[in-house]
Amino acid sequence: MVFKTSGPRLRRLRPVILASALLITIFIYLWPTSSLSSSSSSSSSSSGPTRNSPAVAASAQDREDGVICPQSPLMKDVFVVLRTGATEAREKLPVHLRTVLTCVPDYVIFSDMDEVVDGRAVHDVLGGVNETIRQAAPEFALYDRLRTRGRDGLDYETLFGSGPSGAVDNPGWKLDKWKFMPMVDRALQERPAARWFVFIEPDTYLMWANMLEYLRRFDAGRAWYLGKHMYASGVLFAHGGSGFVLSRPALQRVSAHWRAHRAEIEQATLKGWAGDMILGKAMKDAGVDMFWAYPHLQGDSLTALDWAVEKLERPAWCYAPATFHHMDADEVAALWQFEQTWHRRHPGGGAPPRFRDLFHGLVRPRLRAERAGWDNVSVGREYSDEALARLSQADVDNLSLVEQNAHASFDMCEATCRQQPRCIQFSFLPGKCSVSDELRLGRTSDAQCLEYSNAAGKCVKEAASTGEADDIVRSGWIMDRVPGYVDWLDESCDKVQDIWVTK
């Protein structure tokens, strides 16, 4: 596919002042950088999880703050479980408590320590792990400190790296794998009458209206384990960060299996590296297969997602998302604002937003011919002295003169991208040019790279600046190819008969 340009080919696109002002206005409106004002209702801080009120806030007229919440008879049957940890709770929970969770009538927050965050009770879910296991697993040293000293038990080392992606060397991250089995068992105890249990993390964005619309298409009387597929150590499981959903029959089966085989599962957890994998194995052993709910349950964020991604012959562009992962507070606030605007424009819930709607509302207005201090995660071909040195002389000779000098300047990097018909974006760091056929938004170049993102291998984390203007990452998109790119993706929807994956 060649992306056709929308007008005469220009060497550089220079928007006029009026267009720039318009884009800045759209950016400020759709992508807030400050916290949203808090308007959440009060919640009990007693020792046990409690039902939040009001039960349903159906429309802007029902809420003094003007927030629009979805109307669905299914809401009373869905219990949302948010799993977090002391190393990240105060950083990541508040934005959820001010946004999406204000519309969720029944939820609980599980962690590795009892505490209250922004007036909401957070509950320790690890208290039942036996002493023998705790002595055998080094990560429980952090848990013991939290139990005896509270937040004073945290130090710089345990907090280091607790960013949007989690951190595999963080003791809090290692402790997290122990929460999965107690969490699902405890959820059933807390809400035995719930028909659906939705499990998310503090960097997961839950598109609540879309999730409810998706779940109503399934028979809650059957055993369902819905998730974004992932393989590890020969186990197929639902990725925890993408969110996963269990129906009550499925939860009853795995809870019974956990109680019957607890010692065996704890030993597997001790040796394993991820709790969602341990849960996936337990689900399989309990006779519940995972339903591949991709792309509704999404492993990437708005900034890292390849908008043309297609897996299982399902182009994400055409479907309705229910979750995103690796979302920081600004992204959560922006997507929440987008949803609120969408619901006002589409009253009655008859038009669920699809991935393509999010692209047009949140991503496309932020694309530029040039953005300084920005890494758009161009994952295609790299041009640098090191990259050229890895090529044979014959391969170098086959490169155009522009390609051979792509890493000399931002302009040459852009020209290299333009020479390639499918190239849609590029990034330049002095001495290095990367071009890509995949469109991503990216983020500021000093942001943390996402270990589990599809684009992780190309994320540029900027070194300490020298103060010179030419030592920062600069990115750009071939703006006159974006309309053709969008048309190409729209055409992929011709083969999609239903925007919901149910079989």
C-alpha positions, -999 to 999 in steps of 0.1 A, spaced: 0 0 0 13 34 -10 0 63 10 -11 90 -14 -4 126 -5 -33 150 -1 -17 178 -21 14 190 -39 46 175 -25 63 200 -2 98 197 11 86 209 45 52 217 58 50 250 77 15 256 92 2 291 93 -3 309 126 -41 303 125 -38 266 119 -12 263 147 -36 282 171 -64 258 162 -43 227 168 -31 241 202 -67 248 212 -77 212 203 -47 199 222 -55 218 253 -91 207 252 -86 171 244 -54 163 262 -52 179 296 -18 179 313 -31 188 348 -52 167 371 -89 167 366 -109 183 394 -121 157 419 -158 151 423 -160 116 435 -185 107 461 -174 96 496 -166 60 503 -165 39 534 -130 34 549 -140 4 569 -119 -27 569 -140 -46 543 -147 -36 507 -180 -17 504 -204 -9 476 -199 26 464 -228 50 460 -247 63 441 -255 30 425 -261 45 390 -257 81 378 -274 79 345 -270 113 329 -256 148 333 -288 159 350 -284 133 377 -249 144 386 -242 178 401 -208 178 385 -222 172 350 -205 139 345 -223 115 322 -222 79 332 -235 50 311 -269 35 316 -269 -3 316 -289 -28 336 -257 -49 336 -239 -24 359 -254 -39 391 -241 -73 381 -204 -62 375 -178 -61 402 -146 -42 392 -114 -52 410 -84 -29 408 -51 -45 418 -23 -22 429 7 -20 453 20 4 479 49 14 457 25 29 431 -10 34 447 -6 71 457 8 80 423 -16 61 401 -49 57 419 -61 93 423 -68 100 386 -90 68 384 -109 79 415 -116 112 399 -126 99 365 -137 64 355 -144 50 389 -169 77 397 -192 59 372 -185 24 385 -211 16 412 -193 -14 427 -156 -18 429 -128 -27 453 -90 -19 454 -67 -47 465 -30 -41 473 -2 -54 495 -10 -29 524 -42 -16 540 -44 22 536 -66 50 525 -59 68 492 -79 100 485 -106 88 508 -109 53 494 -101 22 513 -73 0 498 -72 -36 511 -43 -59 518 -50 -91 498 -18 -110 509 -26 -117 545 -35 -153 538 -1 -163 523 14 -189 546 45 -182 567 66 -209 550 61 -193 516 67 -159 529 101 -170 543 110 -187 510 102 -157 488 126 -127 493 100 -102 480 80 -107 511 106 -88 530 89 -57 516 55 -70 526 67 -75 562 80 -40 563 48 -26 550 28 -45 577 50 -34 605 59 1 594 34 11 568 47 36 542 78 42 564 88 7 552 93 20 517 126 34 506 141 48 474 151 14 462 116 -1 464 101 30 447 127 33 420 114 24 385 77 23 395 67 41 363 40 36 336 54 2 326 61 -13 360 96 -24 367 107 -60 367 134 -54 393 111 -35 417 104 -56 448 68 -44 446 65 -58 411 79 -91 422 55 -92 451 26 -85 427 25 -121 413 13 -133 447 -18 -113 446 -36 -129 417 -49 -161 432 -59 -146 465 -75 -117 446 -98 -138 425 -108 -159 455 -114 -128 476 -135 -111 449 -159 -141 449 -162 -139 486 -169 -102 486 -195 -103 458 -208 -139 455 -239 -127 436 -220 -107 409 -223 -121 374 -191 -105 360 -158 -97 376 -135 -72 358 -99 -71 369 -77 -41 361 -44 -25 372 -37 12 381 -22 19 346 -52 2 329 -78 25 314 -113 10 316 -137 22 290 -166 15 312 -195 20 287 -178 -1 260 -170 -28 286 -206 -30 296 -217 -31 260 -193 -59 253 -202 -81 283 -239 -79 276 -232 -100 244 -221 -130 265 -241 -155 285 -231 -148 321 -243 -183 330 -214 -199 312 -178 -200 323 -160 -172 306 -124 -161 309 -119 -131 286 -85 -116 280 -58 -103 257 -38 -134 248 -2 -139 260 21 -169 260 49 -176 285 65 -209 296 40 -228 274 10 -213 291 -17 -193 274 -31 -167 297 -49 -133 298 -24 -105 302 -32 -87 336 -23 -52 325 -47 -53 296 -75 -63 320 -94 -95 321 -129 -106 329 -143 -137 346 -179 -148 347 -192 -161 381 -191 -197 370 -155 -193 358 -145 -177 391 -163 -204 411 -143 -230 393 -109 -214 397 -116 -205 433 -125 -241 441 -93 -253 423 -72 -228 443 -86 -240 476 -80 -277 466 -45 -272 452 -32 -241 471 1 -256 481 9 -267 446 -1 -233 431 20 -214 457 50 -235 448 44 -227 411 41 -190 420 74 -191 439 92 -204 408 72 -184 383 76 -148 373 41 -135 366 9 -139 385 -13 -136 354 5 -166 340 -1 -186 372 -38 -177 371 -40 -187 334 -26 -221 343 -50 -225 372 -79 -215 349 -69 -242 324 -65 -268 351 -100 -258 364 -114 -265 329 -119 -229 317 -103 -219 284 -94 -183 277 -115 -164 252 -93 -143 229 -109 -108 234 -84 -89 213 -85 -61 203 -111 -50 229 -87 -57 257 -56 -38 246 -20 -42 258 -7 -8 245 -14 28 255 -27 55 232 8 67 228 25 34 220 -2 18 199 4 10 162 -29 23 148 -27 -2 119 -22 -32 141 -40 -63 130 -40 -97 149 -61 -128 144 -74 -111 112 -89 -83 134 -79 -48 124 -81 -29 157 -90 3 139 -125 -11 132 -134 -24 167 -145 -9 200 -118 -8 227 -127 -17 263 -92 -12 279 -58 3 273 -26 -4 292 5 16 303 -17 47 306 -3 76 327 -24 101 345 -25 126 317 -36 99 292 -63 87 316 -76 122 320 -76 128 283 -94 96 274 -119 103 301 -126 138 287 -129 122 252 -155 97 265 -175 125 282 -175 145 250 -185 114 230 -214 106 253 -227 141 250 -226 139 213 -241 104 211 -268 102 238 -284 69 245 -252 49 240 -260 37 205 -226 45 190 -197 31 210 -164 48 201 -140 26 181 -102 28 179 -105 50 148 -126 75 167 -100 78 194 -74 83 167 -93 112 152 -101 127 185 -69 123 205 -40 114 182 -44 130 148 -47 166 162 -13 161 179 6 150 148 31 175 134 57 178 107 82 183 135 81 179 173 112 186 193 118 166 225 94 140 213 100 103 205 73 89 182 88 54 185 97 49 148 103 12 147 114 6 111 147 10 95 176 28 113 203 49 97 234 56 117 272 50 113 267 18 134 238 6 113 256 13 80 287 -5 93 266 -37 98 257 -37 61 278 -52 33 294 -28 9 270 -40 -18 240 -32 4 254 3 12 259 9 -25 222 0 -31 211 28 -8 203 61 -23 225 91 -15 198 105 6 196 72 26 233 71 31 231 106 47 198 101 65 215 105 99 232 138 90 202 160 98 165 162 105 158 173 70 178 144 55 159 120 78 126 134 66 137 131 30 146 95 35 112 88 48 96 106 19 116 84 -5 99 53 9 62 52 -3 48 36 28 68 56 54 45 77 76 68 89 104 105 93 114 126 104 143 160 120 145 187 121 171 220 135 161 238 107 143 207 85 141 176 85 119 147 60 123 119 57 98 86 37 101 56 25 82 37 23 114 20 54 128 24 59 166 20 91 187 48 85 211 56 107 241 81 131 254 116 117 250 124 118 287 95 95 295 100 59 307 102 33 280 75 6 282 91 -28 287 61 -48 274 50 -25 246 53 -38 210 74 -7 204 97 -12 234 128 -20 214 129 14 197 119 37 226 144 65 229 149 76 265 168 109 262 200 113 281 208 143 302 206 174 281 237 194 274 216 225 270 222 225 232 192 226 209 206 198 187 210 171 214 173 162 217 151 137 199 130 153 172 101 134 155 79 141 125 50 127 105 46 129 68 14 150 72 3 149 36 2 111 37 -20 109 68 -53 112 49 -43 83 26 -32 63 57 -66 69 72 -85 59 40 -64 27 39 -74 18 74 -110 27 68 -110 2 38 -100 -26 62 -133 -22 80 -152 -34 49 -145 -70 59 -156 -65 95 -192 -75 101 -194 -69 138 -174 -45 159 -176 -69 189 -156 -102 190 -179 -128 205 -168 -160 188 
